[in-house]
Amino acid sequence: MVRVSDIEIIRMLMENARIPYVRMAEKLGVSEAAVRKRIRKLEREGVIKKYTVEVDPKKLGFEVVALIGVDAKPESFITVLEALKGMEEVVSLYSSSGDHMMLVEVWFRNSEELTRFVKKLESLEGVTRVCPAIILEKVK
């Protein structure tokens, strides 16, 4: 069971995965050893899967960041999902419920690259709909 302090630890790590355990302990009013122990337990239990970095795509030259909703025939879902997983352009990939079966995050240097990618998706066997949405600004 995840405790309230675990959620606070996770929030701090999501904000800054490099935050020192000492600073976390001070904020939580516990010892550094207690924080270290809780984090190790969360890692063992698979609550914390990995540590990563958040990047500003524009500073890397990617002017177009988009989320693309993709739908497929039910019998093609796994095949399309696997094809998307193997595409270099795909930054993140989610299976989802709601408006689309899959959500794809992509970064491109310009809108022409996005257009070519959308056409590539539309040509995949079993794809029934491709709905790109350009991200204007990440708010949170």
N, C-alpha and C positions, 0 to 999 in steps of 0.2 A: 504494500500500500504506500502511495506517495503522500508524504506529510507536507504541511504548509511550508515548513522551512525548505523542503526539497524544491517546491515550486519557486520560492524566492531565489534559491541558488540557481535554478534553471533560468529564471528571468535575467539574473545578473550575467550568466554565461552567454545568453543569447544577445545581450547588449554588448558585451565585450568578453570574448572567450579567453582573453589574456589577462583578465583581472586577477591580481594576486590573491591567494587564499587568505592572506592576512587581512586584506581590505574587506573581503567577503565576511570574514569572521567578525570584524569590527562592526560592520553594518547589521549583522545578525545577532550580535551580542553573545557569541560563542567562541570557543577556542579554534585556532587554525587546524588542529588535529581533528576536531569534530567536523569541520568543513571538508577536509581531505577525505575522511572516512565516508561521509555522505556521498561525495562525488564518486568515489571508487565503487560504492554500492550501486549508485545510479548507472554507472558504466557497466557493471557486471549484469545488472538486470535488463540492460538494453534500453533503458529510458534515454540515456545519452548515447547516441549511436556514433557520433563523430564530432570533431571540431572543424570548423570551416571559416572562411573569410567572406565578407560581403564586399563586393567590388562595384565601383562606379563605371558602368560600361562606356559611358561617354568619354571618360578620361583615357580609355583604351582605344578610342576612335570608332566606337559603335554608336552611331547617331540614332539608329532605329532599334528600339526594344519593344517587343510585341508579345502578347499572349494570343495564341491561336487555338480556338475551339475546333476540334476535329471529331466528326462523326463517321461511323463505318457501319456496314451491314453487320448484324450480330455475328454471323459466321466468319467474318473477316477481322473481328476486333483484335484477337491475339496477334494475327499476322501483321496488322497495321501497327499495333503497339510495338512489336519487335522491330519493325522497319524504322519507326521513329527513334527507338532506343539506339539504333545503330547510326543515326545521322549526326554528323559532326556539328551541324548548326544548332542542334537541340541542346539548350543549357539545362533545362528542367523539364520533366515529363510526368504528368499525373493522369491516372484514370479517375474519372469523376462521375457523379450523378448530376442531374440538373439539366442545364441547357445543352451540354456537350458530353460525349463519352470520354474524351481525352482533352487535356489542356497542355499546351506546349509553349514553353518560354524560349524565345529566340532573340539573338542580337545580330544586327547587321550594320554594315558601314553606311548604307544608304537605302532608300526606298526601292530602288531597282533590284537589289539583292533580295529584299522581302518579297517583291512581286515574283521573282524567279522561284523562290522557295515555295510560295503559295501554289504556283502552277505545278511544281514538283509533287506537292502533297495531293493536289487534285487528280494527278495522273496515277496515284497509287491504286492498285487493284483493291476494290472494296470500300474505298473512301466515298462517302455520300455527301459530305458537307465540310467546308473549310471556312472558318469565320475569324479573320485576324482583327485584333484590337491593339492599336499602338499605345504604349504606355507614355503618357506625357510627363509624369512626375511620380516618384515614389514618395509617398507621404509618411508612411511609418514602416 
